[in-house]
Amino acid sequence: MLVLSRQRNESIVIGDNIVITVVDIRGDKVRLGINAPNTVPVHRQEIFDAIQKERGIVAAGKPATGSPSVSTISPTPAGMPPADMAPSQPNNENGLHSKT
């Protein structure tokens, strides 16, 4: 794992088209702004884990025993608001969007 130090309003660039910016720091919480193409899914870890669990995928990448197939699962995990999973609309001429 690469570990970098950044201060407020400083950014990290991943590849050619993903920029992560430190928006705010309050106590032990850091707010990040993420600019990425709409084709790149961006989720908080707990949302990603819920999606994987809903799809029956465990840490080893294999379907969980007795879990339903992916084709029978609804796209929104139970108890998770769809807004957390829906990509935001592009907000600039490059087709990039922002998520926090």
Secondary structure, DSSP 8 states (H G I E B T S, - for coil): -------TT-EEEETTTEEEEEEEEETTEEEEEEEEETTS----HHHHHHHHHHTTB-TTSSB-TT---GGGS-SS-TT--HHHHS-----STTSEEEE-
